[in-house]
């Protein structure tokens, strides 16, 4: 009886640590649906891995919640049954995953023979806001209509080699992303690649190589100021800020080499403009870059 109780307690503890007890009403690890986790469930998972069984719902089979059904899921079930399962150190694993991601990004400029900007997609990420005073000169609708032609996908297919590989984000510098910069990081294992998705916290007027500027091609406040300085009528009268919302990056990393083979950065940007110290308008313009890399 003591052994049975200890196993039950181990299962309850493991479920509470993993969040296994409830996932859209499904008990992860309870493959046969008898509301308990047993060695038979591990056997059924292995059958699914071997292709001997095709489950309609893979949620109970995906015990570790990584989006895949593998022998590791069966192993975790057996550890839970035996009371041997230990909670993974998620924070430490995130640090390891982030370091691998940063190293892979920086390796592109050192090891790649070419990088190709396949396409860019521009989209509206926030409603245009116009101050009442400026609204007397141009309406919100007129301003949005002037931007409408910018939205959509452009097939770029520009390939960079040699020193021009520096154009790969972060453009002209190296990635120095830290744990303090990120909101989340998730790695999913596929047949050939690790898919790494990193969400970087948004910030105002970022710097290349840091924060959102460490993972995407960004517009800095210096870039905006340089454009203003080119127009004598605006110089000293207009100021602009680049306010980035959370930036999401997805990198497919070859499992054998640890090299990035494709890279997508989604950067929602709000450009806020002030005239003579008074708010004038802000527009939201998101940019998605799709890159491929060869070695």
N, C-alpha and C positions, 0 to 999 in steps of 0.2 A: 504493500500500500504506500509506503514512504517513497518508493521508487516511482510509482505512478504519479504521486503528488509532485515530486521534484521535476518530472518531465513536463507536467502541466504548467507548473510555475515557469519553467524555462521557456516554454512556448509562449506563454502570456508576456513574459519579459521581452523575448525576441520580437514578438509582434508589436509591442508598444514602442520598441526602439526603431523598428523598420517602417512602422506605419502599415504593416501587413494586414491588420485586422479589418480594415475597411478601405476598399478601393472600388468606388462606384458599386458598392454592394457585393464585392467579390472578395473572398478570402484568398489572398495570394499564397500559393503552396498547397491549397486544398483543391487538387486537380480533379478528383472524382466527386466532389461536391457533397461529402458526408459531414462537412462542418468540423473537420479535424485534420491536422497535418500528420501524415504517417509515412512509413517507408514505401508504401504502395504508390504514394504520390510522386516520390522520387523516380520510381520505376516508370511511371507513365510519362514523366517529363523526358526521360532518356529515350523512350519510344518515339516521342515527338521529334527529338533532336535527330534520331536515326532515320526519320521519314517513315516510320512504321505506323504513325498515327497523325492525323491532320485535325487539330482542334479547331472548332468554330470560334471559340473565344480564347485567345492566348493570355489574357490577363492573369488567370490563376497560375499559369506556367512561368510567367516572368516574375520570379520571386524577388530578385534584386532591383526590379523596376528600371532596367537599363534599356528597355524597348526590344530586347532579344530573348529568345528561349535557347538556353545553352546548358551544357553539362554542369556549369557553375550553379545554376538554379537548383538542380537535383542535389548537388553537394550541400547547398545551404539547407535544404529540407532535411537531409540526414543529420546535419549538425544541430538543427533545431530539435529534432526528435531525441537526439542523444544529450541535449542540454549543453552542447559544446559551442553553440554559436556565440560569437563576440561581435558587438557593435563595431562597424567599421569607423575609422577615424576620418569622418567626412572632411573636416577642415584641413587636415594634413593632405588628404587625397586631392583636394582642390588646389592646394599649393603646388603639389607635384604636377597636376594637369596644367596649371597655368605656366609653370616653368617650361614644360615641354612645348606648350603653345608658343611662348615668347621665343624660345630657342629656334623653333621651326620657322617662325616669321623672319627672324634675323638671318637664318641660314639661307633664305631665298636669295638675298643680295650677295652672299658669299659663294653659293654653290650653283645657282641656276644658270643655265646657258641662255635662257630667254624667258620673258614674262609677257603675257598678252592680255590687254584690257579688251575683253570680249564684247561687253555691252555696258551701257549705263541706263538706268531708269530713273526718271525724275517724276516726283509725284507731290501732290498737295498734302502736307502733313498737319496743317492748322489753318483755321479760318483767318483771312486777312483782317487786321484791326486797323482802323483809321481814326485819328483824333477828330473831334468836332471841327476844329479850326481848319485842318487840312481838308475835311470833307466838303468845305465850301469850294475847293479848287478841283478835287478829284474824289469820286465816290469809291466806296469799297468794291462795288461791282466793276467799275472801270479799271481799277487796279488789278483785280483778279482776272479780268478778261485780257489784260496786257500780259499776264503771266501764263495764260492757258496754253499758248503754243509751245511753252517750255516743257509741258508734261508729256510723258510717254517714254518708250524705249528706243534707244538708238543703238544699232549694231555698229560698234566701233572697230573691233578687230585690229587694234594697233599693237604690234609686237616690238618689244624693247630688248636690246642686247647690250653687252658690254657695260659701260658706265651708265647707260640709260636705264638699266634695271633698277637704279635708285628711285625710279618713279613709282615702283611698287610700294604700297602703303606700309609704314608711314613714309611718305615721300621725302627723300633727301636726308633721312636720319634713321636711327634705329629705334626699335620698340623697347620701351622701359616700363611696360605695364606692371602694376603691382596689385596685390590682393585688395588694397584699399580702393583701387579704381573700379573694381568689378562688382556687379550686382549678382551675377551668377555665372557658373561655368558647368557645362555638361558634356560628357564624352560618351558617344554611342559607338559600339563596335559593329562593323559590317564585315562582309566576306574579305574585302581587300583593304578597306580604309577605316580609320578612326574618324568619325565625324565630331568635330569639336565646335560647340556653340558657346560663344562668350558674349555676355551682355555687359557693356561698360556704362557706368553711371554718366548721365548727362552733365554738362558743365557750360559755363559762360566763358567765351573767348579762350578756348583751349590752346595749348602749345603743341607743335609737332613733336611726336615722340613720347608724349605723356598723355595719360587719360584717354579720352576719345581720339586724341591726336596720335596715339600709339598704334591704332588699328585701322584708321580710315584716312582717306585723303580729305583734308579739312580746309576750311576757309578761316584764317586767323584774323584777329582785329587789325593786325599789321597789313594784311592783304586788303582789307576794306579801306583802311586809311590811305593806302597807296593809291587806290582808285579815286578816292575823294580828292587827294592832293593833285591829281592830274587835271582837275577842273577848278580853275581859279575862282569861279563863282561859288563853289561849294566849300572851298578850303576855309576852315575856321568858322563855318556856319553850320555844317552838318557833321554829325558823328553817328557811327553805326556799331552795333554789337552783334556777334555771332553766338547765338545761344543754342547749344546742342541738347536735344533730348537723348534718352538712352540709345546708344549705338549697339546694334547686334551684328556680330561677325560669325560666319560659319566657314570653317576650314576643313577640307578633307585631307587627311594625313595618311600617307602610305604606311601600312603596318610593318613592312619589312625595312624600309629606309628611314622612317620618321620624317620624311619630307612632305611639304605641302604641295598638292597637285592642283587644287582648285580653291578659290578664296572669294567669298562674297561679303561685302560690308554694306550695311543699311544704316544711313546716317540722316536722321530727321533734324533739320536745321531751321531755326527761327531767326530771321534777320530783323533786328529792331533798329529803327532810324529815329534820330532826334534832330530837330532843327532849331537852332538858336537856344538850345537848352531845354526845349519843350518836346514832349513826345509827339511824333508825327504819324508813324505807322509801323506795323510789323507784318511780315509775311512768312509763312511756313513752307519750306521747300525741302522735301526729302530726296536723297540721292542714293541709289543702289549701284554699286560697282561689282562687276563679275570678272574675275581674273582666272587665268590658267597659267601653270608654271611647268616648264620643262627643264630637265637636267642633263 
